[in-house]
Amino acid sequence: MRELCHFEFGNNRINIRDQQNDFNDFDYYKNQWKKIHDLIDINYLNLENVFLFNFDNFLKDPQNSIYNLSKKINFYCDEKVKNFIELNVKKKIINLSNIGDSKIDLLHQKLIEKSIN
């Protein structure tokens, strides 16, 4: 996760805004998710060089997802790349469970709708 600059989860987790770290509490992770995604929604969603990429859709349909991404960044995706994607991406479907928090569910749906794939 460090390489992806994701410090909200995993062994290198850093609490983004609060000083209190209770890593064994479900609400801690729920709050971290909301803070990170609010940050994306408020500060990055309207930038023209930032694109949301739905990883669940990528797993369901990697070729179409890469095609959509390549169009957005003006990168030509040839047959070798398409074949590599098809052969190397596991086609498993991740079912997102409903967290049961309406604010989080609404924010999640808003960001999903803004994704490019």
Backbone as CSV, one residue per row, in Angstrom:
resi,resn,N_x,N_y,N_z,CA_x,CA_y,CA_z,C_x,C_y,C_z
1,MET,0.819,-1.194,0.000,0.000,0.000,0.000,0.870,1.268,0.000
2,ARG,2.063,1.174,0.564,2.938,2.348,0.620,3.255,2.861,-0.786
3,GLU,3.504,1.938,-1.733,3.841,2.326,-3.093,2.699,3.076,-3.768
4,LEU,1.473,2.765,-3.379,0.306,3.434,-3.941,-0.069,4.698,-3.168
5,CYS,0.705,5.012,-2.140,0.433,6.155,-1.261,-0.915,6.018,-0.569
6,HIS,-1.248,4.793,-0.213,-2.460,4.519,0.555,-2.027,4.179,1.977
7,PHE,-2.207,5.132,2.864,-1.808,4.941,4.249,-3.000,4.801,5.179
8,GLU,-4.213,4.748,4.609,-5.391,4.671,5.454,-5.642,3.266,5.968
9,PHE,-5.030,2.235,5.337,-5.202,0.849,5.745,-3.858,0.144,5.672
10,GLY,-3.763,-1.037,6.263,-2.549,-1.837,6.169,-1.580,-1.572,7.299
11,ASN,-0.395,-2.185,7.190,0.602,-2.088,8.257,1.147,-0.683,8.441
12,ASN,1.164,0.119,7.399,1.715,1.476,7.466,0.651,2.546,7.638
13,ARG,-0.496,2.167,8.182,-1.610,3.110,8.249,-1.276,4.329,9.096
14,ILE,-1.760,5.442,8.615,-1.601,6.729,9.288,-2.977,7.358,9.317
15,ASN,-3.392,7.796,10.453,-4.673,8.468,10.564,-4.540,9.838,9.913
16,ILE,-5.374,10.116,8.952,-5.236,11.299,8.121,-5.452,12.606,8.884
17,ARG,-6.484,12.688,9.666,-6.790,13.972,10.308,-6.836,13.930,11.824
18,ASP,-7.077,12.791,12.395,-7.206,12.699,13.844,-5.923,12.154,14.450
19,GLN,-5.714,12.441,15.686,-4.560,11.897,16.399,-4.875,10.552,17.048
20,GLN,-6.141,10.241,17.172,-6.567,9.018,17.844,-6.560,7.853,16.854
21,ASN,-5.839,6.790,17.187,-5.754,5.611,16.316,-6.242,4.385,17.065
22,ASP,-7.448,3.966,16.788,-7.969,2.730,17.355,-8.192,1.768,16.204
23,PHE,-7.109,1.071,15.811,-7.113,0.248,14.612,-7.984,-1.002,14.740
24,ASN,-8.463,-1.312,15.917,-9.302,-2.497,16.104,-10.791,-2.173,16.102
25,ASP,-11.118,-0.935,15.892,-12.510,-0.484,15.930,-13.039,-0.314,14.506
26,PHE,-14.170,-0.974,14.197,-14.764,-0.878,12.870,-15.070,0.569,12.502
27,ASP,-15.551,1.356,13.460,-15.876,2.757,13.183,-14.643,3.553,12.771
28,TYR,-13.468,3.180,13.288,-12.228,3.846,12.873,-12.072,3.724,11.362
29,TYR,-12.211,2.501,10.832,-12.032,2.272,9.405,-13.128,2.933,8.582
30,LYS,-14.336,2.918,9.099,-15.442,3.579,8.428,-15.175,5.083,8.339
31,ASN,-14.717,5.663,9.431,-14.406,7.093,9.446,-13.233,7.422,8.522
32,GLN,-12.223,6.557,8.499,-11.082,6.769,7.600,-11.543,6.746,6.148
33,TRP,-12.371,5.769,5.802,-12.870,5.678,4.432,-13.605,6.956,4.056
34,LYS,-14.474,7.419,4.955,-15.258,8.622,4.681,-14.359,9.842,4.535
35,LYS,-13.369,9.997,5.385,-12.465,11.150,5.306,-11.699,11.165,3.984
36,ILE,-11.175,10.027,3.595,-10.405,9.949,2.354,-11.304,10.250,1.158
37,HIS,-12.484,9.655,1.132,-13.357,9.841,-0.015,-14.019,11.218,-0.038
38,ASP,-14.239,11.820,1.122,-14.670,13.219,1.154,-13.566,14.116,0.590
39,LEU,-12.333,13.826,0.946,-11.191,14.580,0.429,-11.149,14.507,-1.103
40,ILE,-11.351,13.322,-1.649,-11.388,13.149,-3.106,-12.548,13.937,-3.692
41,ASP,-13.709,13.799,-3.100,-14.914,14.464,-3.601,-14.748,15.980,-3.596
42,ILE,-14.241,16.528,-2.526,-14.168,17.981,-2.357,-12.988,18.591,-3.113
43,ASN,-11.825,17.953,-3.057,-10.606,18.580,-3.577,-10.158,18.118,-4.959
44,TYR,-10.579,16.941,-5.389,-10.010,16.400,-6.616,-11.006,16.093,-7.719
45,LEU,-12.244,15.914,-7.405,-13.223,15.437,-8.375,-13.410,16.381,-9.556
46,ASN,-13.234,17.667,-9.347,-13.459,18.638,-10.419,-12.196,18.997,-11.200
47,LEU,-11.076,18.369,-10.867,-9.854,18.629,-11.625,-9.903,17.876,-12.950
48,GLU,-9.482,18.523,-14.017,-9.609,17.884,-15.327,-8.569,16.799,-15.574
49,ASN,-7.533,16.720,-14.771,-6.519,15.671,-14.971,-6.592,14.571,-13.909
50,VAL,-7.702,14.499,-13.197,-7.918,13.444,-12.205,-9.136,12.637,-12.643
51,PHE,-8.941,11.317,-12.731,-10.009,10.426,-13.158,-10.209,9.349,-12.112
52,LEU,-11.442,9.061,-11.794,-11.740,7.956,-10.892,-11.806,6.674,-11.704
53,PHE,-11.223,5.630,-11.171,-11.155,4.346,-11.857,-11.764,3.306,-10.938
54,ASN,-12.879,2.738,-11.350,-13.608,1.779,-10.530,-12.920,0.411,-10.619
55,PHE,-12.276,0.004,-9.544,-11.517,-1.241,-9.556,-12.421,-2.462,-9.701
56,ASP,-13.612,-2.412,-9.152,-14.559,-3.522,-9.303,-14.922,-3.721,-10.776
57,ASN,-15.177,-2.611,-11.487,-15.460,-2.716,-12.921,-14.245,-3.206,-13.691
58,PHE,-13.074,-2.796,-13.243,-11.839,-3.270,-13.879,-11.735,-4.792,-13.784
59,LEU,-12.059,-5.340,-12.616,-11.996,-6.790,-12.455,-13.065,-7.495,-13.289
60,LYS,-14.222,-6.869,-13.411,-15.305,-7.463,-14.195,-15.006,-7.420,-15.692
61,ASP,-14.467,-6.308,-16.149,-14.244,-6.106,-17.579,-12.947,-5.321,-17.791
62,PRO,-11.815,-5.992,-17.645,-10.524,-5.281,-17.712,-10.260,-4.617,-19.063
63,GLN,-10.621,-5.264,-20.147,-10.345,-4.677,-21.455,-11.101,-3.371,-21.662
64,ASN,-12.365,-3.363,-21.352,-13.159,-2.154,-21.512,-12.674,-1.050,-20.569
65,SER,-12.299,-1.416,-19.360,-11.810,-0.426,-18.399,-10.519,0.219,-18.887
66,ILE,-9.592,-0.590,-19.382,-8.332,-0.045,-19.893,-8.585,0.787,-21.149
67,TYR,-9.512,0.342,-21.974,-9.873,1.117,-23.164,-10.391,2.502,-22.758
68,ASN,-11.296,2.552,-21.784,-11.838,3.839,-21.320,-10.744,4.723,-20.739
69,LEU,-9.854,4.120,-19.962,-8.747,4.887,-19.384,-7.827,5.406,-20.486
70,SER,-7.499,4.562,-21.463,-6.595,4.985,-22.533,-7.191,6.143,-23.335
71,LYS,-8.501,6.141,-23.547,-9.147,7.261,-24.237,-9.008,8.548,-23.431
72,LYS,-9.195,8.452,-22.120,-9.124,9.652,-21.275,-7.728,10.260,-21.259
73,ILE,-6.694,9.417,-21.305,-5.329,9.933,-21.203,-4.630,9.987,-22.569
74,ASN,-5.397,9.761,-23.639,-4.868,9.806,-25.003,-3.687,8.866,-25.209
75,PHE,-3.872,7.637,-24.811,-2.840,6.611,-24.957,-3.406,5.489,-25.820
76,TYR,-2.686,5.169,-26.893,-3.153,4.123,-27.790,-2.897,2.757,-27.165
77,CYS,-3.913,1.936,-27.113,-3.839,0.606,-26.515,-3.917,-0.431,-27.636
78,ASP,-2.781,-1.055,-27.991,-2.772,-1.999,-29.113,-3.193,-3.405,-28.681
79,GLU,-3.225,-4.327,-29.627,-3.683,-5.696,-29.370,-2.819,-6.419,-28.344
80,LYS,-1.507,-6.155,-28.329,-0.624,-6.809,-27.353,-1.041,-6.435,-25.933
81,VAL,-1.334,-5.182,-25.738,-1.760,-4.717,-24.413,-3.106,-5.343,-24.061
82,LYS,-4.023,-5.354,-24.994,-5.338,-5.941,-24.745,-5.217,-7.426,-24.406
83,ASN,-4.381,-8.141,-25.144,-4.175,-9.568,-24.864,-3.524,-9.790,-23.510
84,PHE,-2.562,-8.946,-23.160,-1.911,-9.046,-21.852,-2.933,-8.859,-20.734
85,ILE,-3.770,-7.870,-20.892,-4.800,-7.599,-19.886,-5.720,-8.804,-19.740
86,GLU,-6.162,-9.311,-20.863,-7.090,-10.440,-20.841,-6.486,-11.662,-20.170
87,LEU,-5.200,-11.912,-20.405,-4.543,-13.100,-19.866,-4.109,-12.949,-18.413
88,ASN,-3.887,-11.726,-17.959,-3.261,-11.532,-16.659,-4.134,-10.942,-15.567
89,VAL,-5.296,-10.500,-15.914,-6.180,-9.939,-14.889,-7.178,-11.011,-14.483
90,LYS,-7.221,-11.307,-13.200,-8.200,-12.274,-12.706,-9.593,-11.717,-12.903
91,LYS,-10.463,-12.519,-13.438,-11.843,-12.080,-13.642,-12.694,-12.562,-12.481
92,LYS,-12.589,-11.846,-11.420,-13.441,-12.148,-10.280,-14.288,-10.926,-9.998
93,ILE,-15.440,-11.141,-9.510,-16.352,-10.045,-9.215,-16.349,-9.806,-7.711
94,ILE,-16.133,-8.581,-7.358,-16.170,-8.195,-5.956,-17.548,-7.633,-5.669
95,ASN,-18.216,-8.230,-4.742,-19.516,-7.712,-4.338,-19.321,-6.757,-3.175
96,LEU,-19.654,-5.517,-3.391,-19.525,-4.541,-2.323,-20.691,-4.707,-1.376
97,SER,-20.379,-4.827,-0.122,-21.450,-4.947,0.848,-21.889,-3.552,1.290
98,ASN,-23.116,-3.449,1.653,-23.653,-2.195,2.143,-23.152,-1.998,3.572
99,ILE,-22.456,-0.897,3.798,-21.890,-0.612,5.113,-22.984,-0.301,6.126
100,GLY,-24.100,0.201,5.664,-25.185,0.520,6.584,-25.115,1.936,7.125
101,ASP,-24.289,2.753,6.506,-24.178,4.153,6.899,-24.585,4.968,5.669
102,SER,-25.711,5.656,5.743,-26.263,6.318,4.553,-25.314,7.360,3.973
103,LYS,-24.574,8.090,4.811,-23.637,9.095,4.302,-22.531,8.431,3.494
104,ILE,-22.012,7.320,4.003,-20.959,6.603,3.296,-21.510,5.977,2.021
105,ASP,-22.682,5.364,2.113,-23.281,4.736,0.934,-23.540,5.764,-0.165
106,LEU,-24.031,6.947,0.193,-24.287,7.998,-0.799,-22.994,8.514,-1.418
107,LEU,-21.978,8.725,-0.599,-20.687,9.189,-1.107,-20.077,8.146,-2.036
108,HIS,-20.143,6.882,-1.628,-19.617,5.799,-2.461,-20.327,5.775,-3.809
109,GLN,-21.636,5.857,-3.814,-22.401,5.839,-5.065,-22.059,7.042,-5.938
110,LYS,-21.882,8.221,-5.330,-21.533,9.422,-6.085,-20.189,9.235,-6.785
111,LEU,-19.202,8.693,-6.086,-17.886,8.511,-6.677,-17.893,7.423,-7.738
112,ILE,-18.666,6.355,-7.525,-18.799,5.303,-8.517,-19.378,5.877,-9.815
113,GLU,-20.372,6.734,-9.694,-20.999,7.332,-10.870,-20.045,8.229,-11.637
114,LYS,-19.039,8.771,-10.964,-18.064,9.663,-11.605,-16.887,8.892,-12.204
115,SER,-16.830,7.595,-12.008,-15.681,6.834,-12.526,-15.765,6.741,-14.044
116,ILE,-14.616,6.569,-14.680,-14.542,6.557,-16.138,-14.797,5.185,-16.732
117,ASN,-14.911,4.174,-15.912,-15.133,2.821,-16.467,-16.345,2.166,-15.858
